[in-house]
Amino acid sequence: MKVAQARQLSDQLIEDGYCLVPNVAPLDLIDEIRRTSDALAESLPAEEKERRRHQGSLIDIYEHEEMVPLITLPAAMDVLRDLGYPNPKFYSGYIISKPPEIAPPLFWHQDGIIWDEPISYTDTPHQFFLMYYLIDTNRQNGCLRVIPGSHRQRHRLHGLPPAHTDEIQKAEDTHPALQEDPDEVDVPVKAGDLIIGDARLIHSAHPNRSDQRRTVVTLWFCPTYNDLPETIQAVYGPKREKPAHWSNDAWDTLASLRVIYDGVAQPHEHNRIPDERLS
């Protein structure tokens, strides 16, 4: 990546809370991941589909080693290095797949979890998502939408219930968390593009009204993990054992990228609600 482009994207990530990098993942890999992901989403029990109807699905990446080539994609690691994050660490990830024609919008939310910590009120992104949509997206099929700058500035949508609470999971169509906002910006992409977004950014997705399933793989990284206070490292880095169904090769491939905390500090308490320091 050229220096000027990297600087522009880095500045946008800090100022707006997100940036888009085109053509990062090869289409043959995207096609392979899409076949796997869509099959997993289709096979979910009916009650799980109903419970997650606003997301479509929330399938844990750690259950499926087939996702390792996307998690460890060298081109994406090169992008992060060029943006100033040479040693990112992988935290978790999910397959989020909206079925065709019937999927409602995703509720507005932000994913910051350590709002008691001073670092949450600085420009430094301590957690961000890498999103790979597995088909081209637009308003019709449920593209991402964001509130630029909401990771650093209070917005009226901060008054909504936190993500993953029962109220927001069970929200009806008229709930404020599901409405369009005058400050929202659509982020349509081509399959293989990469969206990088600050965890604190308020975001959502349009409903899927198309005739095709719309799937995104969301990967959570700590871009500066080794520089975080130990109490925060402990939040993201509890030791994981190799899942029994994973191959040794897949686990070893991921090993150098995973967050791992072996210290004795107690993890900082989770808090999803920003206080008056977000002004």
C-alpha positions in Angstrom: 0.0 0.0 0.0 1.3 3.4 -0.9 2.2 5.7 2.0 -0.3 8.4 1.1 -3.2 5.8 0.9 -2.1 4.2 4.2 -2.0 7.6 5.9 -5.5 8.5 4.6 -7.0 5.2 5.8 -5.3 5.4 9.2 -6.6 9.0 9.7 -10.1 7.9 8.7 -10.0 5.0 11.1 -9.1 7.4 13.9 -11.4 10.2 13.0 -14.5 8.4 11.6 -14.0 5.0 13.4 -13.8 2.9 10.2 -12.2 2.6 6.8 -12.7 0.4 3.7 -9.8 -1.3 1.9 -10.8 -2.8 -1.5 -9.8 -6.2 -2.9 -8.0 -7.7 0.2 -9.3 -11.3 0.2 -9.0 -13.4 -3.0 -12.4 -14.4 -4.4 -11.6 -18.1 -4.4 -11.2 -17.9 -0.7 -14.3 -15.8 -0.3 -16.3 -18.3 -2.3 -15.0 -21.2 -0.2 -15.8 -19.4 3.0 -19.3 -18.5 1.8 -20.2 -22.0 0.9 -19.1 -23.2 4.4 -20.7 -20.2 6.3 -24.0 -20.3 4.5 -24.4 -24.0 5.0 -23.7 -23.6 8.8 -26.3 -20.7 9.0 -28.9 -22.8 7.1 -28.5 -25.7 9.4 -29.1 -23.7 12.7 -32.2 -24.8 14.7 -35.4 -22.8 14.1 -35.3 -21.5 17.6 -31.8 -20.2 17.2 -32.7 -18.5 14.0 -35.6 -16.7 15.7 -33.6 -15.7 18.7 -30.9 -14.2 16.4 -33.3 -12.8 13.8 -31.8 -9.3 13.9 -28.3 -10.7 13.3 -29.4 -13.7 11.3 -26.8 -15.9 13.0 -24.0 -15.5 15.5 -21.8 -18.5 14.9 -18.5 -18.7 16.8 -15.5 -18.8 14.6 -13.6 -20.9 17.1 -16.0 -23.8 16.3 -14.8 -23.9 12.7 -11.2 -24.2 11.8 -12.1 -23.7 8.1 -12.0 -20.0 9.0 -8.3 -20.0 9.8 -7.2 -18.9 6.3 -9.4 -15.8 6.5 -8.3 -15.0 10.1 -4.6 -15.2 9.2 -4.9 -13.7 5.7 -1.4 -12.3 4.9 -2.9 -9.4 2.8 -5.0 -8.3 5.7 -2.0 -8.4 8.1 -0.1 -6.3 5.6 -2.9 -3.7 5.6 -2.8 -3.5 9.4 0.9 -3.2 9.4 0.7 -0.3 6.9 -1.9 1.4 9.0 0.5 1.3 12.0 -0.5 -1.9 13.7 2.4 -4.4 13.1 1.5 -6.9 15.8 -2.3 -7.3 16.0 -3.8 -10.2 18.1 -6.9 -12.1 17.2 -9.6 -12.2 19.9 -12.8 -13.8 18.5 -15.0 -13.8 15.5 -18.5 -14.7 14.3 -20.4 -15.7 11.1 -23.3 -13.3 10.8 -25.6 -14.4 8.1 -29.0 -12.8 7.1 -31.4 -15.0 5.2 -33.1 -13.7 2.1 -36.3 -11.6 1.9 -37.3 -11.9 5.6 -34.3 -10.5 7.6 -35.0 -7.4 9.6 -32.4 -4.7 10.2 -29.6 -5.2 12.7 -30.1 -3.0 15.8 -27.9 0.0 16.3 -25.2 -0.8 18.8 -21.5 -0.4 19.7 -19.2 -3.2 21.0 -17.0 -1.4 23.4 -16.7 -3.4 26.6 -14.3 -1.5 28.9 -15.9 1.9 29.1 -14.7 2.2 32.8 -11.1 2.4 31.4 -9.5 5.8 30.4 -8.2 4.2 27.2 -11.8 4.0 25.9 -11.9 7.8 25.8 -8.8 8.2 23.7 -8.0 8.0 19.9 -6.3 4.7 20.4 -8.3 1.8 19.1 -7.9 -1.1 21.5 -10.3 -3.4 19.8 -11.5 -3.4 16.2 -13.4 -5.5 13.8 -12.3 -6.8 10.4 -15.4 -7.5 8.3 -15.5 -9.5 5.2 -18.8 -9.6 3.4 -19.1 -12.7 1.2 -21.2 -11.1 -1.5 -21.5 -7.6 -2.9 -23.7 -5.5 -0.6 -26.1 -2.6 -0.9 -29.1 -1.2 0.9 -31.4 -3.8 -0.6 -29.5 -6.8 0.8 -28.3 -5.5 4.2 -25.1 -3.5 3.8 -23.4 -2.1 6.9 -24.3 1.4 8.1 -22.4 3.5 10.6 -22.5 6.7 12.6 -19.1 8.3 11.7 -17.2 9.6 14.7 -19.5 8.0 17.3 -16.6 6.1 18.8 -15.3 9.4 20.2 -18.3 11.6 20.4 -21.6 11.0 22.2 -24.6 10.4 19.9 -28.3 10.1 20.7 -28.1 6.4 19.8 -25.8 5.9 22.9 -29.1 6.1 24.8 -30.3 2.8 23.4 -30.0 -0.5 25.4 -26.6 -2.1 25.2 -26.0 -4.7 22.6 -27.1 -8.3 23.3 -29.5 -7.4 26.1 -32.9 -9.1 26.0 -34.7 -5.8 25.2 -32.6 -5.2 22.1 -32.6 -8.8 21.0 -36.4 -9.0 21.1 -37.0 -5.5 19.7 -40.0 -5.1 17.5 -39.9 -3.2 14.1 -40.9 0.1 15.7 -38.1 0.1 18.3 -35.8 3.1 18.0 -32.8 0.7 17.7 -34.1 -0.5 14.3 -34.9 2.9 12.7 -32.9 4.8 10.2 -30.9 7.7 11.6 -30.2 11.1 9.8 -26.5 10.7 10.6 -26.0 7.2 9.2 -23.7 6.4 6.3 -24.0 3.3 4.2 -20.9 1.2 3.6 -21.6 -1.0 0.6 -18.8 -3.3 -0.5 -17.6 -5.8 -3.1 -17.0 -9.3 -2.0 -13.4 -9.5 -0.8 -13.2 -5.9 0.4 -12.1 -5.4 4.0 -13.9 -3.0 6.5 -11.9 -2.1 9.6 -13.9 -0.6 12.4 -13.4 0.6 15.9 -15.4 -1.5 18.4 -16.8 1.7 19.9 -18.3 2.8 16.6 -22.1 2.8 16.6 -23.1 0.6 13.6 -26.0 -1.5 12.3 -27.1 -3.1 9.0 -30.0 -2.7 6.7 -32.6 -5.5 6.3 -32.0 -8.1 3.7 -34.8 -7.8 1.1 -33.0 -9.5 -1.7 -33.4 -13.1 -2.9 -29.9 -14.1 -1.7 -28.4 -14.9 1.7 -26.1 -12.1 2.9 -23.2 -13.3 5.1 -20.4 -11.4 6.8 -17.5 -12.8 8.7 -16.6 -10.5 11.6 -13.2 -11.0 13.1 -12.2 -9.2 16.4 -8.6 -8.1 16.8 -6.7 -6.1 19.5 -4.4 -3.9 17.4 -2.1 -3.0 20.3 -2.6 -5.9 22.6 1.0 -6.1 24.0 0.8 -2.4 25.0 -2.5 -2.7 26.9 -2.6 -2.7 30.7 -2.5 -6.2 32.1 -6.1 -5.9 33.5 -7.3 -5.3 29.9 -5.0 -8.0 28.4 -6.7 -10.4 30.8 -10.1 -9.4 29.4 -9.2 -10.4 25.9 -6.6 -13.1 26.5 -7.8 -16.0 28.7 -6.0 -19.1 27.8 -7.8 -21.3 25.2 -7.1 -25.0 24.7 -7.2 -26.4 21.2 -10.7 -27.5 20.4 -10.9 -31.2 20.2 -12.1 -31.1 16.6 -9.3 -28.8 15.4 -6.3 -30.2 13.6 -2.9 -29.5 15.1 -1.8 -27.7 11.9 -4.8 -25.3 12.0 -4.2 -24.5 15.7 -0.5 -24.0 15.2 -1.2 -21.7 12.2 -3.3 -19.5 14.5 -1.1 -19.7 17.5 1.2 -16.7 16.8 -1.9 -14.4 16.1 -4.0 -15.3 19.1 -4.3 -13.2 22.2 -2.8 -15.1 25.1 -2.5 -13.8 28.7 -0.6 -15.8 31.2 -0.3 -13.3 34.0 -2.1 -13.0 37.3 -4.0 -9.8 36.9 -7.8 -10.0 37.3 -9.6 -9.0 34.1 -11.2 -5.6 34.2 -15.0 -5.7 34.7 -17.0 -5.5 31.5 -19.0 -2.3 31.0 -20.8 -1.6 27.7 -22.1 1.9 28.6 -19.9 5.0 28.2 -20.0 7.6 30.9 -19.8 11.4 30.8 -16.2 11.3 29.5 -17.7 10.6 26.1 -18.9 14.1 25.3 
